[in-house]
Amino acid sequence: MGTLAWKGKPVKRRTKIGLIVVVLICGTSLWSVHREDYGVGVASAGWLPPEARNITYLSNYTNRTAEFDIEQPAFERWCARQKMPLRVLGHDEHPTIYRCIPGLEQRGVLPMHAEPNEDLTA
């Protein structure tokens, strides 16, 4: 086995160790960025209200999206505890709803379903 060299000079052991550490840190960072977690029909998730049921979620490095069943008063209490109380949107605000089920369908985790308003008889 040959020695590692840069421009004809042997690389010091400390430099080799430093390179290995940098490669490991970069590899771990890339792995965590591209890692996804999902659940379908889950009973509970620690980051959601304890009253949430029938949970479907998609979680990755940048965001977490979930769809679940919950009674409105329980959801409002949870939102208030999270310091994100529900409120009526102003005239210049638009609702943004991110759904996880289409993402799971695209990944093949869930079977593709037609939208509820789509006419399947045509």
N, C-alpha and C positions, 0 to 999 in steps of 0.2 A: 504494500500500500504506500502510495507516494504522499509527500507532504503537501499541504495546501500552500500555494504561493500566489502572490499578487505582484505583477510586473517583475517577475524573476526573483523576488525576495520572499523568504519564508514568512508566513503569518504567525505572529506570536500567539501563544496559548490563550492569553487573556482576550485577544481580539476574536479568536475562534469562539470562545465562550460567550462573548458579547453578541456575536452574530447569531449564535444559536438562540439566545434569549430574545433577540429582536424578532427572529423568525417565529418563535413560539408565541410571542405576544401578538404579532400580526395574524397568525393563523387562528388563535383563539378569538380575536376580535372579529375576524371575517366569519368564523363559525357562528358566533353569537348574533351577528347581524342577519345572517341568512337562515337561522333556525326559526322554525314555526311550530306552534303548538295549536291544537284544535281539539274540540270536543263536540259531540253530537248527543243530545238527550241526556246530558250530565245532570246529576242531582244537585250539585252545588259547586261554586267556585269561590275561593277566598276573596277575590277582588270585587265580587258582586254582592248585592243584598242577600242576607241569609234567607229571606222569604222567596227569593227567585227559584222557580221550578222550570223543568223542561228546557234546560239551558243548552244553547248551541253557541259556540264561540270560536274565534280565530284570533290568535295572539302571535305577534312577532316583535322584532326589535323596535319598530316605529309606532305601533299602536295595538290596541286590543279592542275588538268589536264583539258584541254579544247580542243575541236575541233570546228572550226568555219570557215566561209568564209570571206576572206579579200583580197583586191588587194595587190600585192607584194610591190609596193612603200609605201603604207600606213603602212604595217607591218614593213618594213625596218625603216621607220621614228620612229615608236613606239619603236622598239628594240633599236635604237640609243638613244632615250630619256630615256630609262630604263638603259642606260649604258651597254647594252648587244648587240652591233652591230653584225649583221650576218657576218660570215666569212667562207672562204673555210677551210675545215678540213685538217689537216696535214696528212702525210702518216701513222703515228702511232696512229691517232685518229679514233674512230669509232662512227658513228651516233647512238644516243639513242633517240628513239621516244616512249613516253608513250602515250597510247590512253585511253580515258575514256569510249568510247562506249562499249568495251568488258566487262568492270567492271559493267556498267549499265545493260547489258544483263544478266550477272551472277546474279545480284540482282533482276532480274525480272522487272526492270523499263522499259526496252525496249525489244521488242520481239527478239529472237535469229535470226540472219541472217547469211547466208553462206558468206564466204569471197568472194570478187569479182571474184577471179580467180578460185574458186572451181566449178567443173563441176557438175551441179545438174541433168544432164540427165543420168549419169552412174548408 
